[in-house]
Amino acid sequence: MNSRTVNGASAGQPADQNLLKPKTAIVVFLAFAAAYFCSALLRAITATLAPLLTQEFSLRSRDLGLLAGGYFLGFAAVQLPLGSWLDRQGPKRVILWFLALAVAGCLAFSVATGFAGLMGARMLMGMGVGACLMSALTGYRRWFDAATLLRANSWMLMTGSLGMLASTLPVQWLIPLAGWRPVFWLLAVMILLAMAAIAWTVPRWNAAAMPVIAPEAPPRRDGYAAVWRSPYFRKMAPLGFFNYGGMIAVQTLWAGPWMVSVAGYSPLASATGLFYLNACMLATFWSWGMVNPWLVRKGWTASRLMAWGVPLSLAVLAFNILVGARTGWGGWALFCMASSVIGLAQPSVGMAFPAALAGRALSAFNLVIFAGVFVLQWSLGLLIDLFAAMDLTRVASFQAAMAALLCCCVGAYAWFLVANADNSAQ
């Protein structure tokens, strides 16, 4: 991972505005990545536990969707204050306070005896890990140059895929040995270890020192008005809500029930399919991290890549819906891989604003994404139950719900194409 200083470009600025040296940058990246690994594991574990939780707590599709979405509801609820706290207090202090909530959420989930307890603990988990990616990206916005920032973002998402990978077969293997409740004790310990790494390695934050990376960006403001008014932010928001939110909703929940209820997989086969799906996503985000600097040098901006890449994800989603019961883990892996191009939107939005606003811009966009995940995870469950109540078969109910998601994604992409805005920092 490369980093460079801004000494030459920013003459007269204090020395503490230098970007991190390569060795320090790698250590800091690994500390943040450890926390994000735990965050992604918690995010996706519901898909693996879905058959067990459905049986033990008599959950319906809408209950399962709401329970999985509770993580994202808690996550979204903290994003706006999080952005201001990150810009003022810095990533290190903020993420440590938040991760303490995640530890409490894991312990609460492990002792829950009903749906209300599970839901409350799930929301607390989401709130607690809500700072993991945003803290890292806020720091990277100051500490890395533009090409390295895109690479670091992709490799953070790769780390997330590794966490989701760990939420599949490893969790499925642990359950017969210890039960599902001790799994959350282990997760609490892992988060505590990540907190120790961050406390030891991440630099302190000087809010007064801001590198000049985007000199033509709007001036610093204390609130979110500059973010909400940005034409580029408004252009990207529907893609984040529907397309990226839809991909996460499938990856972290609905691919599993589809494999069981539509394709006829056993719970173990479904967990195996989720393992392969997340392995594919890990390789995809690693590849993005490798090629992003080269693409930037060749003039392939994030907007240009998404303009060409999103239609592929829409075509794969349509194909998966049409073939129905014949769509297994491979079809959903291909859909998620094709949708991964939208992951470039997040650092692109961050670079559209000066470093003083980066935390708020990134958190606002994260709010859009995870509000989308919550709405879509729950809505898909509601639609599946609704179509089943209309006497559609189980397969047809899933197909109709996914068709509704496809229509929303097509509309978001159309808005992306017609909106007249670009990121001048790219």
C-alpha positions as CSV (number, residue, x, y, z in Angstrom):
1,M,0.0,0.0,0.0
2,N,1.5,3.3,-1.0
3,S,1.3,6.7,0.6
4,R,3.1,10.0,0.1
5,T,3.5,13.3,1.7
6,V,2.1,16.6,0.6
7,N,5.2,18.6,1.4
8,G,5.8,19.7,-2.2
9,A,2.2,20.4,-3.0
10,S,1.3,22.2,0.2
11,A,4.3,24.4,0.9
12,G,4.0,26.2,4.2
13,Q,1.7,23.7,5.8
14,P,2.7,22.2,9.2
15,A,4.7,19.0,9.1
16,D,2.0,17.0,10.9
17,Q,-0.1,17.4,7.8
18,N,2.1,14.8,6.0
19,L,0.5,11.6,4.9
20,L,1.5,8.4,6.6
21,K,4.7,6.6,5.7
22,P,4.1,3.3,3.9
23,K,4.9,1.0,6.9
24,T,2.8,3.0,9.3
25,A,0.0,3.1,6.7
26,I,0.0,-0.7,6.5
27,V,-0.2,-1.1,10.3
28,V,-3.0,1.4,10.6
29,F,-4.9,-0.2,7.7
30,L,-4.6,-3.7,9.4
31,A,-5.9,-2.4,12.7
32,F,-9.0,-0.8,11.1
33,A,-9.4,-3.9,8.9
34,A,-9.6,-6.1,12.0
35,A,-12.5,-4.1,13.3
36,Y,-14.3,-4.1,9.9
37,F,-13.8,-7.9,9.7
38,C,-15.8,-8.2,12.9
39,S,-18.4,-5.7,11.6
40,A,-19.0,-7.7,8.4
41,L,-19.1,-11.0,10.3
42,L,-21.9,-9.6,12.5
43,R,-23.6,-8.2,9.5
44,A,-23.9,-11.4,7.6
45,I,-24.2,-14.0,10.3
46,T,-28.1,-13.8,10.2
47,A,-28.1,-15.5,6.8
48,T,-26.3,-18.6,8.3
49,L,-28.4,-18.6,11.5
50,A,-31.7,-18.0,9.6
51,P,-32.9,-21.6,9.6
52,L,-32.0,-22.1,13.3
53,L,-33.5,-18.8,14.5
54,T,-36.6,-19.3,12.4
55,Q,-37.2,-22.7,14.0
56,E,-36.3,-21.7,17.6
57,F,-38.3,-18.4,17.6
58,S,-41.0,-19.3,15.1
59,L,-40.1,-16.4,12.7
60,R,-41.9,-15.6,9.5
61,S,-40.2,-14.0,6.5
62,R,-41.1,-10.5,7.5
63,D,-39.7,-11.2,11.1
64,L,-36.5,-12.6,9.6
65,G,-36.2,-9.6,7.4
66,L,-36.8,-7.2,10.3
67,L,-34.3,-9.0,12.5
68,A,-31.6,-8.9,9.9
69,G,-32.4,-5.3,9.1
70,G,-32.2,-4.3,12.8
71,Y,-28.5,-4.3,12.4
72,F,-28.7,-1.8,9.6
73,L,-31.4,0.3,11.3
74,G,-29.0,0.7,14.3
75,F,-26.2,1.3,11.9
76,A,-28.1,4.0,10.0
77,A,-29.3,5.7,13.1
78,V,-25.8,6.8,14.2
79,Q,-24.4,7.9,10.8
80,L,-25.3,11.6,11.0
81,P,-23.9,12.4,14.4
82,L,-21.0,10.0,13.6
83,G,-19.8,12.2,10.7
84,S,-19.5,15.3,12.9
85,W,-17.8,13.4,15.6
86,L,-15.3,12.0,13.2
87,D,-14.4,15.4,11.8
88,R,-14.0,16.9,15.3
89,Q,-12.7,14.0,17.4
90,G,-11.0,11.8,14.9
91,P,-11.3,8.1,13.9
92,K,-9.4,6.7,16.9
93,R,-11.4,8.1,19.7
94,V,-14.8,7.6,18.0
95,I,-14.4,4.0,16.9
96,L,-13.2,2.9,20.3
97,W,-16.4,4.3,22.0
98,F,-18.6,2.8,19.3
99,L,-17.0,-0.7,19.4
100,A,-17.7,-0.9,23.2
101,L,-21.4,-0.8,22.2
102,A,-20.8,-3.7,19.8
103,V,-19.4,-5.8,22.5
104,A,-22.5,-5.1,24.6
105,G,-24.7,-6.0,21.7
106,C,-23.0,-9.4,21.2
107,L,-23.4,-10.3,24.8
108,A,-27.1,-9.2,24.8
109,F,-27.8,-11.2,21.7
110,S,-26.3,-14.3,23.3
111,V,-28.7,-14.2,26.2
112,A,-31.9,-13.1,24.3
113,T,-35.0,-15.3,24.9
114,G,-37.4,-13.7,22.5
115,F,-37.7,-11.7,19.3
116,A,-37.7,-8.3,21.1
117,G,-34.4,-9.2,22.8
118,L,-32.9,-10.4,19.6
119,M,-34.0,-7.2,17.8
120,G,-32.7,-4.8,20.5
121,A,-29.4,-6.6,20.6
122,R,-29.1,-6.6,16.8
123,M,-29.7,-2.8,16.7
124,L,-27.1,-2.3,19.4
125,M,-24.6,-4.3,17.3
126,G,-25.3,-2.2,14.3
127,M,-24.8,1.0,16.3
128,G,-21.6,-0.3,17.7
129,V,-20.0,-1.2,14.4
130,G,-21.4,1.8,12.6
131,A,-18.1,3.6,12.8
132,C,-15.8,0.8,11.5
133,L,-15.7,1.7,7.8
134,M,-16.4,5.5,8.2
135,S,-13.6,5.9,10.8
136,A,-11.1,4.2,8.5
137,L,-12.2,6.1,5.4
138,T,-12.1,9.4,7.2
139,G,-8.5,8.7,8.3
140,Y,-7.5,7.5,4.9
141,R,-9.0,10.6,3.3
142,R,-6.3,12.6,5.2
143,W,-3.5,10.0,5.2
144,F,-3.5,8.5,1.7
145,D,-3.5,10.0,-1.8
146,A,-6.4,9.6,-4.2
147,A,-5.3,6.4,-5.9
148,T,-4.3,4.8,-2.6
149,L,-7.6,5.8,-1.1
150,L,-9.5,3.9,-3.8
151,R,-7.2,0.9,-3.3
152,A,-7.6,1.0,0.5
153,N,-11.4,1.3,0.2
154,S,-11.6,-1.8,-2.1
155,W,-9.3,-3.7,0.3
156,M,-11.5,-2.7,3.3
157,L,-14.4,-4.1,1.4
158,M,-12.4,-7.2,0.6
159,T,-11.8,-7.5,4.4
160,G,-15.5,-7.2,4.8
161,S,-16.0,-10.1,2.4
162,L,-13.5,-12.1,4.5
163,G,-15.7,-11.4,7.5
164,M,-18.8,-12.5,5.7
165,L,-16.9,-15.6,4.6
166,A,-16.2,-16.4,8.2
167,S,-19.9,-16.0,9.0
168,T,-20.8,-19.0,6.8
169,L,-19.2,-22.4,7.1
170,P,-17.0,-21.6,10.1
171,V,-20.1,-20.5,12.0
172,Q,-22.1,-23.5,10.7
173,W,-19.3,-25.8,11.9
174,L,-19.2,-24.2,15.4
175,I,-22.9,-24.4,16.1
176,P,-23.1,-28.2,16.6
177,L,-20.0,-28.0,18.9
178,A,-21.0,-25.1,21.1
179,G,-24.4,-23.8,20.1
180,W,-25.1,-20.4,18.5
181,R,-25.0,-18.3,21.7
182,P,-21.3,-18.9,22.5
183,V,-20.5,-17.8,19.0
184,F,-21.4,-14.3,20.1
185,W,-19.2,-14.5,23.2
186,L,-16.3,-15.3,20.8
187,L,-17.2,-12.3,18.6
188,A,-17.2,-10.0,21.7
189,V,-13.6,-11.1,22.4
190,M,-12.6,-10.5,18.8
191,I,-13.9,-7.0,18.9
192,L,-12.0,-6.3,22.2
193,L,-8.8,-7.4,20.5
194,A,-9.5,-5.1,17.5
195,M,-10.0,-2.2,19.9
196,A,-6.7,-2.9,21.5
197,A,-5.0,-2.9,18.1
198,I,-6.6,0.5,17.1
199,A,-5.7,2.1,20.5
200,W,-2.1,1.0,20.0
201,T,-1.5,1.9,16.3
202,V,-3.8,4.7,15.0
203,P,-2.4,8.2,15.1
204,R,-4.0,11.0,17.2
205,W,-6.2,13.4,15.3
206,N,-5.5,17.1,14.9
207,A,-8.7,18.7,13.6
208,A,-6.9,21.9,12.8
209,A,-4.6,20.3,10.3
210,M,-6.2,19.5,7.0
211,P,-4.4,18.5,3.8
212,V,-5.2,20.4,0.7
213,I,-6.3,17.5,-1.6
214,A,-9.3,19.1,-3.3
215,P,-8.6,22.9,-3.3
216,E,-11.7,23.7,-5.4
217,A,-14.1,21.9,-3.1
218,P,-16.6,23.9,-1.1
219,P,-15.5,25.5,2.2
220,R,-15.9,23.7,5.5
221,R,-19.3,24.0,7.3
222,D,-20.3,22.7,10.7
223,G,-23.5,20.8,9.5
224,Y,-24.6,18.6,6.7
225,A,-26.1,21.3,4.4
226,A,-23.1,21.3,2.0
227,V,-23.4,17.5,1.7
228,W,-27.1,17.4,1.1
229,R,-27.0,20.2,-1.5
230,S,-24.2,18.6,-3.5
231,P,-25.4,17.7,-7.0
232,Y,-22.9,14.8,-7.1
233,F,-24.2,13.4,-3.7
234,R,-27.8,13.5,-4.9
235,K,-26.8,11.8,-8.2
236,M,-25.1,8.9,-6.3
237,A,-27.7,8.5,-3.5
238,P,-30.3,6.4,-5.4
239,L,-27.6,4.0,-6.6
240,G,-26.4,3.7,-3.0
241,F,-29.9,3.1,-1.6
242,F,-31.3,0.7,-4.1
243,N,-28.4,-0.9,-6.1
244,Y,-25.7,-1.2,-3.5
245,G,-28.3,-1.6,-0.6
246,G,-30.0,-4.3,-2.6
247,M,-26.7,-6.1,-3.2
248,I,-25.9,-6.1,0.5
249,A,-29.5,-7.2,1.3
250,V,-29.1,-10.2,-0.9
251,Q,-25.5,-11.0,0.2
252,T,-26.2,-10.7,4.0
253,L,-29.7,-12.3,4.1
254,W,-31.9,-13.2,1.1
255,A,-29.4,-15.3,-0.9
256,G,-29.6,-17.9,2.0
257,P,-33.4,-18.2,2.2
258,W,-33.6,-18.2,-1.6
259,M,-31.2,-21.2,-1.7
260,V,-33.3,-23.1,0.9
261,S,-36.9,-22.1,-0.1
262,V,-36.5,-21.7,-3.9
263,A,-33.5,-23.8,-5.0
264,G,-34.1,-26.6,-2.4
265,Y,-30.7,-26.5,-0.6
266,S,-30.3,-27.9,2.9
267,P,-29.1,-25.5,5.6
268,L,-25.6,-26.9,5.4
269,A,-25.6,-26.6,1.6
270,S,-26.9,-23.1,1.9
271,A,-24.1,-22.1,4.3
272,T,-21.7,-23.7,1.8
273,G,-23.2,-21.7,-1.0
274,L,-22.8,-18.5,1.1
275,F,-19.2,-19.4,1.7
276,Y,-18.5,-19.6,-2.0
277,L,-20.5,-16.4,-2.7
278,N,-18.4,-14.5,-0.1
279,A,-15.2,-16.0,-1.4
280,C,-16.0,-14.7,-4.8
281,M,-16.7,-11.2,-3.3
282,L,-13.3,-11.3,-1.5
283,A,-11.5,-12.0,-4.8
284,T,-13.6,-9.3,-6.5
285,F,-12.7,-6.6,-4.0
286,W,-9.0,-7.7,-3.9
287,S,-9.0,-7.3,-7.7
288,W,-10.6,-3.9,-7.5
289,G,-7.8,-2.8,-5.1
290,M,-5.2,-4.0,-7.5
291,V,-6.5,-2.4,-10.6
292,N,-7.9,0.9,-9.2
293,P,-4.7,2.9,-9.3
294,W,-4.1,1.8,-12.9
295,L,-7.7,2.7,-13.9
296,V,-7.3,6.1,-12.3
297,R,-4.1,6.8,-14.3
298,K,-6.0,5.7,-17.5
299,G,-8.8,8.1,-16.9
300,W,-11.5,5.6,-15.7
301,T,-13.3,7.5,-13.0
302,A,-15.7,5.9,-10.6
303,S,-18.7,7.4,-12.5
304,R,-17.5,6.1,-15.8
305,L,-16.9,2.6,-14.4
306,M,-20.4,2.5,-12.8
307,A,-22.0,3.7,-16.0
308,W,-20.6,0.6,-17.8
309,G,-20.8,-1.8,-14.9
310,V,-24.2,-1.4,-13.3
311,P,-26.2,-2.6,-16.4
312,L,-24.4,-6.0,-16.0
313,S,-25.7,-6.4,-12.5
314,L,-29.2,-5.5,-13.6
315,A,-29.0,-8.1,-16.4
316,V,-27.8,-10.8,-13.9
317,L,-30.5,-10.0,-11.5
318,A,-33.2,-10.3,-14.2
319,F,-31.7,-13.6,-15.3
320,N,-31.7,-15.0,-11.8
321,I,-35.4,-14.1,-11.4
322,L,-36.4,-15.7,-14.7
323,V,-34.7,-19.0,-14.1
324,G,-36.1,-19.2,-10.5
325,A,-35.4,-22.5,-8.8
326,R,-32.3,-23.1,-11.1
327,T,-30.6,-20.1,-9.5
328,G,-28.2,-21.3,-6.9
329,W,-25.3,-19.7,-5.1
330,G,-23.5,-19.1,-8.4
331,G,-26.2,-16.8,-9.8
332,W,-26.2,-14.7,-6.6
333,A,-22.4,-14.6,-6.5
334,L,-22.4,-13.3,-10.0
335,F,-25.0,-10.7,-9.1
336,C,-23.0,-9.5,-6.1
337,M,-19.7,-9.4,-8.1
338,A,-21.3,-7.4,-10.9
339,S,-22.8,-5.0,-8.3
340,S,-19.4,-4.5,-6.6
341,V,-18.6,-1.7,-9.0
342,I,-21.0,0.5,-7.0
343,G,-18.5,0.2,-4.0
344,L,-16.4,2.8,-5.9
345,A,-19.2,5.4,-5.1
346,Q,-18.2,5.8,-1.5
347,P,-14.6,7.0,-1.8
348,S,-15.7,9.0,-4.9
349,V,-18.3,10.9,-2.8
350,G,-15.6,11.4,-0.1
351,M,-13.3,13.0,-2.6
352,A,-16.0,15.4,-3.8
353,F,-15.6,17.3,-0.5
354,P,-12.6,18.8,1.3
355,A,-11.0,16.8,4.1
356,A,-12.7,18.9,6.7
357,L,-16.1,17.6,5.5
358,A,-15.0,14.1,4.6
359,G,-16.4,12.4,7.8
360,R,-19.8,14.0,7.2
361,A,-19.9,13.3,3.5
362,L,-18.9,9.6,4.0
363,S,-21.3,9.1,6.9
364,A,-24.2,10.7,5.0
365,F,-23.6,8.4,2.1
366,N,-23.3,5.4,4.4
367,L,-26.6,6.4,5.9
368,V,-28.2,6.3,2.5
369,I,-26.7,2.8,1.8
370,F,-27.6,1.2,5.1
371,A,-31.1,2.8,5.3
372,G,-31.5,1.1,1.9
373,V,-30.3,-2.2,3.2
374,F,-32.8,-2.0,6.2
375,V,-35.7,-1.0,4.0
376,L,-35.0,-3.6,1.3
377,Q,-34.3,-6.5,3.7
378,W,-37.5,-5.9,5.5
379,S,-39.5,-5.0,2.4
380,L,-38.4,-8.2,0.6
381,G,-39.7,-10.2,3.5
382,L,-43.0,-8.3,3.6
383,L,-43.4,-8.8,-0.1
384,I,-42.7,-12.5,0.1
385,D,-45.3,-12.9,2.8
386,L,-47.8,-10.7,0.8
387,F,-47.4,-12.6,-2.4
388,A,-47.7,-15.9,-0.6
389,A,-51.0,-14.6,1.0
390,M,-52.1,-14.0,-2.6
391,D,-51.8,-17.7,-3.3
392,L,-48.5,-17.5,-5.2
393,T,-46.2,-20.4,-4.7
394,R,-43.1,-20.0,-2.6
395,V,-40.9,-19.8,-5.7
396,A,-43.2,-17.3,-7.4
397,S,-43.3,-15.2,-4.2
398,F,-39.6,-14.9,-4.1
399,Q,-39.4,-14.1,-7.8
400,A,-42.0,-11.4,-7.6
401,A,-40.3,-9.7,-4.6
402,M,-36.9,-9.7,-6.4
403,A,-38.7,-8.3,-9.5
404,A,-39.8,-5.3,-7.4
405,L,-36.2,-4.8,-6.4
406,L,-35.1,-5.0,-10.0
407,C,-37.5,-2.2,-11.0
408,C,-36.2,0.1,-8.2
409,C,-32.6,-0.6,-9.3
410,V,-33.4,0.3,-12.9
411,G,-35.0,3.5,-11.9
412,A,-31.9,4.5,-9.7
413,Y,-29.6,3.8,-12.6
414,A,-31.7,5.9,-15.0
415,W,-31.4,8.8,-12.5
416,F,-27.7,8.3,-12.3
417,L,-27.4,8.6,-16.1
418,V,-29.6,11.8,-16.5
419,A,-28.3,13.7,-13.4
420,N,-25.9,16.4,-14.6
421,A,-23.2,16.3,-11.9
422,D,-19.6,15.0,-11.6
423,N,-16.9,14.8,-9.0
424,S,-14.3,17.4,-9.9
425,A,-11.8,15.8,-7.5
426,Q,-11.5,12.6,-9.6
